Amino acid sequence: MLGWEVIPRIGFGNFTVSPHGLGIALGYFAGTMLLARRARKRGFSEDHAWNAAALSVVGAILGARIAYVIGHFSEFNSPLEWLQIYKGGISLIGGLLGGFLAAFIYVRKQKLDFFELTDLGAPGIALGIAIGRIGDLVIGDHLGKATTGWWGWEFKGGELISPPRCIYPTGDGCIVPGLVVHQTALYDMIWSLAIFGLLLVLEKKPRPKGFLTLTWASLYAAGRIATDFTRVDKDWFGLGLTGSQLTSIAALGVCSYFLFRQRQLQPAAAGVPAASAPPAPSSEPGVRRGRRRASDTAVEAAAPAAEPVLRRRDRPPAPTSATTTTEEKAVAQPRRKPAATPPPAGEPSRRASVTPEEAAVGTESVFKASRERSRTKTEPEREPQTGEKLPDEALARPRPSSRTEPSPPEASTKPKEEPEDDDLDFDWEP
């Protein structure tokens, strides 16, 4: 059987802090750190996560105090006492509602998805509640009804900041040292840790958006409905139900309704790009090897068009870097016209025959003379003399046009230079 002496404040000298407030701060910090880590892994902005969590603190404080004042309105003598939160008196359910409302306002202002943020923070909320309950155990807060079970908690003395109502089987009806009661804060801590582990297991599979948030709210509300039957608190409307129970019943009904509707929704995206996912096996009938599926055509149609091939006029200038690749050189260099190949030996030249008048006066084109310098004659030809008429066989005989390797300079025969004529022959070879 558990039991210890409660400690209302801890510290050194005049500097003391409340274990209750310290536990809430540690729980909030742990839950927010978990939220930021999960947001970073899922690609969500960490700044939005921290900002929403900071505003949730303000909303949680206001909501927790307002809910407590409404539930215990008859215990306050003046409105000034409503603000004396340092004397104790907050409601966890009211704090959760106020925190969610503040986060909702921030998300709507930033045009974000509310359930995307709360799904990331649901495990952190469960963990934060469990850590925050440590402070309740230290100060002996939320003590329940008397019990004789082995799971009971023994009150071993100490100053209670918020003593329970005097309904115990004692002389004055108040709690005394040695009395065994239900430790409702311990029940809530164990149940929150169980919810935390369950949410981590559930999120391993794709779930619809908002599933984790609604699951956490439903499970926690169900737990509060059960554990509040062991509390010493004010009941409402003669139903034997506390204010937290009535609020939890309403929350459980709303969350159960939306969870039932989510059965028809598709799971949220897992964050993996579609391009990296392996292709799913096709279920279309008649698809054989070498044939195209309709899904493949749709994917190709949705893909961006390939970059058009640059034409010759659109080619970029040649790069000046020393590490130019072979393909870049091929694109940068202009295309050269291939050199004309000489006709094979024995094939008559396509060049027109020389007229007798041109042969008689010796008016050979300077372009022909320049081409003849780079060729080697296969057989000696006799240049016609002035006024000499060549026979028809000599005129019809084609001139050799095959090229051979040039001989050394000393063995080459320099052709006789002919006088230039004003009437130049622009006879080009194809």
C-alpha positions as CSV (number, residue, x, y, z in Angstrom):
1,M,0.0,0.0,0.0
2,L,1.4,3.4,-1.1
3,G,1.6,6.4,1.2
4,W,3.8,9.4,2.1
5,E,3.7,12.7,3.8
6,V,2.6,15.5,1.5
7,I,4.9,18.5,0.8
8,P,3.1,21.7,0.1
9,R,6.2,23.7,-1.0
10,I,9.8,23.0,-1.7
11,G,12.9,25.2,-1.9
12,F,15.7,26.8,0.1
13,G,15.2,29.5,2.6
14,N,12.7,32.2,1.5
15,F,12.8,30.9,-2.1
16,T,10.2,28.2,-2.4
17,V,8.0,26.9,-5.3
18,S,4.9,24.8,-5.4
19,P,5.4,21.2,-6.5
20,H,2.0,21.5,-8.2
21,G,3.1,24.3,-10.4
22,L,6.5,22.8,-11.1
23,G,4.9,19.5,-12.2
24,I,2.6,21.4,-14.6
25,A,5.5,23.3,-16.1
26,L,7.6,20.2,-16.6
27,G,4.6,18.4,-18.2
28,Y,4.0,21.3,-20.5
29,F,7.6,21.5,-21.5
30,A,7.9,17.8,-22.2
31,G,4.7,17.8,-24.3
32,T,5.8,20.8,-26.3
33,M,9.2,19.3,-27.0
34,L,7.6,16.2,-28.2
35,L,5.2,18.2,-30.4
36,A,8.2,20.2,-31.9
37,R,10.1,17.0,-32.6
38,R,7.2,15.3,-34.3
39,A,6.5,18.4,-36.3
40,R,10.1,18.5,-37.6
41,K,9.9,14.9,-38.7
42,R,6.6,15.4,-40.5
43,G,7.6,18.6,-42.3
44,F,5.5,20.9,-40.2
45,S,6.8,24.3,-39.2
46,E,8.3,24.2,-35.7
47,D,7.7,27.9,-35.3
48,H,3.9,27.3,-35.6
49,A,4.1,24.5,-33.1
50,W,5.9,26.6,-30.5
51,N,3.6,29.6,-31.1
52,A,0.5,27.6,-30.8
53,A,1.8,25.9,-27.7
54,A,2.7,29.3,-26.1
55,L,-0.8,30.7,-26.7
56,S,-2.3,27.4,-25.4
57,V,-0.7,28.1,-22.0
58,V,-2.5,31.4,-21.8
59,G,-5.8,29.8,-22.8
60,A,-5.2,26.9,-20.4
61,I,-4.7,29.1,-17.4
62,L,-7.8,31.2,-18.2
63,G,-9.9,28.2,-18.9
64,A,-8.8,26.2,-15.9
65,R,-9.6,29.1,-13.5
66,I,-12.9,30.0,-15.2
67,A,-14.1,26.4,-15.1
68,Y,-13.1,26.0,-11.4
69,V,-14.9,29.3,-10.4
70,I,-18.1,28.1,-12.2
71,G,-17.9,24.7,-10.5
72,H,-17.3,26.2,-7.0
73,F,-19.1,29.5,-7.4
74,S,-20.7,29.3,-3.9
75,E,-17.3,29.1,-2.2
76,F,-16.2,32.6,-3.3
77,N,-17.2,35.6,-1.3
78,S,-16.3,38.4,-3.8
79,P,-15.2,38.7,-7.5
80,L,-11.7,39.6,-6.3
81,E,-11.2,36.1,-5.1
82,W,-11.8,34.8,-8.6
83,L,-8.4,36.1,-9.5
84,Q,-6.5,34.6,-6.6
85,I,-5.3,31.6,-8.5
86,Y,-2.2,31.4,-6.4
87,K,-4.3,30.1,-3.6
88,G,-5.2,27.1,-5.6
89,G,-8.3,26.0,-7.5
90,I,-8.0,25.1,-11.2
91,S,-9.8,22.5,-13.4
92,L,-7.9,20.3,-15.8
93,I,-10.8,19.8,-18.1
94,G,-11.3,23.6,-18.3
95,G,-7.6,24.1,-18.9
96,L,-7.7,21.6,-21.8
97,L,-10.7,23.3,-23.4
98,G,-9.1,26.8,-23.0
99,G,-5.8,25.5,-24.5
100,F,-7.6,24.0,-27.5
101,L,-9.6,27.1,-28.1
102,A,-6.4,29.3,-28.1
103,A,-4.7,27.0,-30.5
104,F,-7.7,27.0,-32.8
105,I,-7.7,30.8,-32.9
106,Y,-4.0,30.8,-33.8
107,V,-4.4,28.1,-36.5
108,R,-7.3,29.9,-38.1
109,K,-5.4,33.2,-38.2
110,Q,-2.4,31.5,-39.8
111,K,-4.6,29.6,-42.2
112,L,-3.3,26.2,-41.1
113,D,-5.0,22.9,-40.6
114,F,-6.2,22.5,-37.0
115,F,-6.4,18.7,-36.9
116,E,-3.0,18.4,-38.5
117,L,-1.5,20.3,-35.6
118,T,-3.5,18.5,-32.9
119,D,-2.7,15.1,-34.3
120,L,1.0,15.9,-33.9
121,G,0.4,17.2,-30.3
122,A,-2.0,14.5,-29.1
123,P,0.7,12.1,-27.7
124,G,2.5,15.1,-26.2
125,I,-0.7,16.2,-24.4
126,A,-1.1,12.7,-22.9
127,L,2.5,12.7,-21.8
128,G,2.3,16.2,-20.3
129,I,-0.8,15.3,-18.3
130,A,1.0,12.2,-16.9
131,I,4.1,14.3,-15.9
132,G,1.9,17.1,-14.4
133,R,0.2,14.7,-12.1
134,I,3.4,14.1,-10.3
135,G,3.0,17.5,-8.7
136,D,-0.5,16.5,-7.5
137,L,0.9,13.4,-5.9
138,V,3.5,15.4,-4.0
139,I,1.1,17.9,-2.5
140,G,-1.7,15.3,-2.0
141,D,-4.2,17.0,-4.3
142,H,-7.5,15.4,-5.5
143,L,-7.7,12.8,-2.7
144,G,-10.7,10.5,-3.2
145,K,-13.1,8.6,-1.0
146,A,-12.0,6.1,1.7
147,T,-11.2,2.6,0.6
148,T,-10.0,-0.7,2.0
149,G,-8.4,-2.0,-1.2
150,W,-4.8,-2.8,-1.7
151,W,-4.6,-0.1,-4.3
152,G,-5.5,2.6,-1.8
153,W,-3.2,5.4,-0.7
154,E,-2.4,6.1,2.9
155,F,-2.4,9.7,4.1
156,K,0.6,10.1,6.4
157,G,0.2,13.7,7.4
158,G,1.4,17.0,6.1
159,E,-0.3,20.3,5.2
160,L,-2.9,19.9,2.5
161,I,-3.3,23.0,0.2
162,S,-6.7,21.9,-1.1
163,P,-8.2,19.5,1.6
164,P,-11.1,17.4,0.4
165,R,-14.6,17.8,1.9
166,C,-15.3,16.3,5.2
167,I,-17.2,13.1,4.3
168,Y,-14.9,10.5,5.7
169,P,-15.7,8.0,8.5
170,T,-13.9,9.9,11.2
171,G,-15.0,11.8,14.3
172,D,-15.3,15.2,12.5
173,G,-15.7,13.7,9.0
174,C,-12.4,15.2,7.8
175,I,-9.3,13.3,6.6
176,V,-6.7,12.3,9.3
177,P,-3.3,10.7,9.1
178,G,-3.5,6.9,8.6
179,L,-6.6,7.1,6.5
180,V,-6.5,5.1,3.3
181,V,-8.2,6.8,0.3
182,H,-8.4,6.6,-3.5
183,Q,-5.5,8.5,-5.0
184,T,-7.3,9.8,-8.1
185,A,-4.3,11.7,-9.4
186,L,-2.4,8.4,-9.5
187,Y,-5.2,6.8,-11.5
188,D,-5.2,9.7,-14.0
189,M,-1.4,9.5,-14.4
190,I,-1.5,5.8,-15.1
191,W,-4.4,6.2,-17.6
192,S,-2.6,9.0,-19.4
193,L,0.5,7.0,-19.8
194,A,-1.6,4.1,-21.3
195,I,-3.2,6.5,-23.8
196,F,0.3,7.9,-24.7
197,G,1.5,4.4,-25.6
198,L,-1.6,3.5,-27.4
199,L,-1.4,6.6,-29.6
200,L,2.1,5.8,-30.6
201,V,1.0,2.4,-31.7
202,L,-2.1,3.6,-33.6
203,E,-0.1,6.2,-35.6
204,K,2.1,3.5,-37.2
205,K,-0.6,2.9,-39.8
206,P,-2.1,5.6,-42.0
207,R,-5.1,7.2,-40.3
208,P,-7.6,9.9,-41.3
209,K,-6.8,13.4,-40.3
210,G,-8.0,14.1,-36.8
211,F,-8.1,10.4,-35.7
212,L,-5.4,10.7,-33.0
213,T,-7.0,13.9,-31.6
214,L,-10.4,12.4,-31.3
215,T,-9.1,9.1,-30.0
216,W,-7.1,10.9,-27.2
217,A,-10.1,13.0,-26.3
218,S,-12.5,10.0,-26.2
219,L,-10.2,7.8,-24.1
220,Y,-9.3,10.6,-21.6
221,A,-13.0,11.6,-21.2
222,A,-13.9,8.0,-20.6
223,G,-11.2,7.7,-18.0
224,R,-12.3,10.8,-16.2
225,I,-15.9,9.6,-16.1
226,A,-14.8,6.4,-14.4
227,T,-12.2,7.9,-11.9
228,D,-14.4,10.8,-10.8
229,F,-16.8,8.3,-9.2
230,T,-14.0,7.9,-6.6
231,R,-13.5,11.6,-6.0
232,V,-14.8,13.8,-3.3
233,D,-16.3,16.6,-5.3
234,K,-19.5,18.5,-5.7
235,D,-22.3,16.8,-7.7
236,W,-24.6,18.6,-10.1
237,F,-28.4,18.5,-10.7
238,G,-28.8,15.7,-8.2
239,L,-27.4,13.2,-10.6
240,G,-24.4,12.2,-8.5
241,L,-22.1,13.5,-11.3
242,T,-19.3,16.0,-11.0
243,G,-18.8,18.9,-13.3
244,S,-15.9,17.1,-14.9
245,Q,-18.0,14.1,-15.5
246,L,-20.8,16.1,-17.3
247,T,-18.2,17.8,-19.5
248,S,-16.5,14.5,-20.3
249,I,-19.8,12.9,-21.2
250,A,-20.5,15.7,-23.7
251,A,-17.0,15.5,-25.1
252,L,-17.1,11.7,-25.4
253,G,-20.4,12.0,-27.3
254,V,-19.1,14.5,-29.8
255,C,-15.8,12.7,-30.4
256,S,-17.5,9.3,-30.8
257,Y,-19.8,10.8,-33.5
258,F,-16.9,12.2,-35.5
259,L,-14.9,9.0,-35.1
260,F,-17.9,7.0,-36.5
261,R,-18.0,9.4,-39.5
262,Q,-14.3,9.0,-40.1
263,R,-14.7,5.3,-41.0
264,Q,-15.7,6.5,-44.6
265,L,-12.7,8.8,-44.9
266,Q,-9.4,8.0,-46.6
267,P,-6.2,7.8,-44.5
268,A,-4.1,10.9,-44.5
269,A,-1.0,11.0,-46.6
270,A,2.1,9.4,-45.0
271,G,4.4,12.2,-46.3
272,V,6.2,10.0,-48.9
273,P,6.4,11.5,-52.4
274,A,4.4,9.7,-55.0
275,A,7.4,9.5,-57.3
276,S,9.5,7.5,-54.8
277,A,6.8,5.0,-54.1
278,P,7.1,1.6,-55.9
279,P,4.6,1.1,-58.7
280,A,1.5,-0.8,-57.7
281,P,0.6,-4.0,-59.6
282,S,-2.0,-3.3,-62.3
283,S,-5.4,-4.8,-62.0
284,E,-6.5,-3.8,-65.5
285,P,-7.6,-6.8,-67.6
286,G,-5.8,-7.7,-70.8
287,V,-2.4,-6.1,-69.9
288,R,0.4,-8.1,-71.3
289,R,4.1,-7.7,-71.8
290,G,4.9,-4.9,-74.1
291,R,1.5,-3.2,-73.9
292,R,0.8,0.1,-72.1
293,R,-1.6,0.6,-69.3
294,A,-4.0,3.4,-69.0
295,S,-2.5,4.5,-65.7
296,D,1.0,4.8,-67.4
297,T,-0.5,7.1,-70.0
298,A,-2.1,9.2,-67.4
299,V,1.2,9.5,-65.5
300,E,3.1,10.5,-68.6
301,A,0.4,13.1,-69.5
302,A,0.7,14.6,-66.0
303,A,4.5,14.7,-66.2
304,P,6.1,18.0,-67.3
305,A,7.1,18.2,-70.9
306,A,10.8,17.5,-71.8
307,E,13.0,20.5,-72.6
308,P,12.9,21.2,-76.4
309,V,16.1,20.4,-78.4
310,L,17.9,23.6,-79.3
311,R,18.2,24.3,-83.0
312,R,21.2,25.6,-84.7
313,R,20.1,29.2,-84.3
314,D,19.2,28.7,-80.6
315,R,22.4,27.0,-79.6
316,P,24.2,28.7,-76.7
317,P,27.7,30.1,-77.1
318,A,30.5,27.7,-76.5
319,P,31.5,27.5,-72.9
320,T,34.9,29.0,-71.9
321,S,35.5,26.6,-68.9
322,A,38.4,24.3,-69.1
323,T,36.2,21.4,-68.0
324,T,34.0,21.4,-71.1
325,T,32.5,18.0,-71.7
326,T,32.5,16.2,-75.1
327,E,28.8,16.7,-75.5
328,E,29.1,20.4,-74.9
329,K,31.9,20.7,-77.4
330,A,29.8,18.9,-80.0
331,V,26.9,21.3,-79.4
332,A,29.1,24.4,-79.3
333,Q,31.2,23.7,-82.5
334,P,29.5,24.6,-85.8
335,R,28.9,21.9,-88.4
336,R,31.5,21.8,-91.1
337,K,30.8,21.0,-94.7
338,P,32.4,17.7,-95.6
339,A,35.1,17.8,-98.2
340,A,34.3,16.7,-101.7
341,T,35.6,13.2,-102.4
342,P,37.4,12.8,-105.7
343,P,35.8,10.4,-108.2
344,P,37.4,7.0,-108.5
345,A,40.1,6.3,-111.0
346,G,38.8,5.6,-114.5
347,E,35.5,7.5,-114.0
348,P,35.3,10.5,-116.3
349,S,35.3,13.9,-114.6
350,R,32.0,15.8,-114.4
351,R,33.9,18.9,-115.4
352,A,33.0,20.2,-118.8
353,S,35.4,19.7,-121.7
354,V,37.7,22.5,-122.8
355,T,36.7,24.1,-126.0
356,P,39.2,24.3,-128.9
357,E,39.3,28.1,-128.7
358,E,40.3,28.0,-125.0
359,A,43.0,25.4,-125.7
360,A,44.3,27.4,-128.7
361,V,44.7,30.7,-126.8
362,G,45.8,28.9,-123.6
363,T,43.3,30.7,-121.4
364,E,43.1,28.4,-118.4
365,S,41.4,29.5,-115.3
366,V,43.5,30.6,-112.4
367,F,41.3,28.5,-110.2
368,K,42.1,25.4,-112.3
369,A,45.8,26.3,-112.1
370,S,45.6,26.4,-108.3
371,R,43.9,23.0,-108.2
372,E,46.5,21.5,-110.5
373,R,49.3,22.6,-108.2
374,S,48.1,20.2,-105.5
375,R,47.7,17.2,-107.9
376,T,50.2,14.9,-109.5
377,K,49.6,14.0,-113.1
378,T,49.4,10.3,-113.8
379,E,50.7,10.7,-117.3
380,P,52.5,13.5,-119.1
381,E,50.4,15.7,-121.2
382,R,51.7,17.9,-123.9
383,E,50.6,21.4,-123.8
384,P,49.3,22.6,-127.1
385,Q,51.3,25.1,-129.0
386,T,49.9,28.4,-130.1
387,G,47.9,27.9,-133.3
388,E,48.1,24.1,-133.1
389,K,44.8,22.2,-133.5
390,L,44.4,19.1,-131.3
391,P,42.7,16.0,-132.7
392,D,39.2,15.1,-131.5
393,E,40.5,12.1,-129.5
394,A,42.6,14.4,-127.4
395,L,39.6,16.7,-126.8
396,A,37.3,13.8,-125.8
397,R,39.8,12.2,-123.5
398,P,38.9,13.0,-119.9
399,R,41.6,14.6,-117.8
400,P,42.7,12.5,-114.8
401,S,41.1,13.8,-111.5
402,S,42.2,11.2,-109.0
403,R,44.3,12.5,-106.2
404,T,47.4,10.8,-104.9
405,E,49.7,11.5,-102.1
406,P,51.8,14.6,-102.9
407,S,55.4,13.8,-103.7
408,P,58.3,15.5,-101.9
409,P,59.0,19.1,-102.8
410,E,62.1,18.3,-104.7
411,A,60.4,15.7,-106.9
412,S,57.3,17.7,-107.7
413,T,57.0,19.4,-111.0
414,K,55.7,22.9,-110.9
415,P,53.2,23.5,-113.7
416,K,53.8,26.3,-116.1
417,E,52.2,29.5,-115.2
418,E,49.7,30.7,-117.7
419,P,48.9,34.3,-118.5
420,E,45.9,35.6,-116.7
421,D,42.9,36.6,-118.8
422,D,40.1,39.1,-118.0
423,D,37.6,36.4,-118.9
424,L,37.9,34.1,-115.9
425,D,36.3,30.7,-115.9
426,F,34.2,30.1,-112.7
427,D,33.7,26.5,-113.4
428,W,33.1,24.9,-109.9
429,E,33.1,21.2,-109.2
430,P,30.1,20.0,-107.4
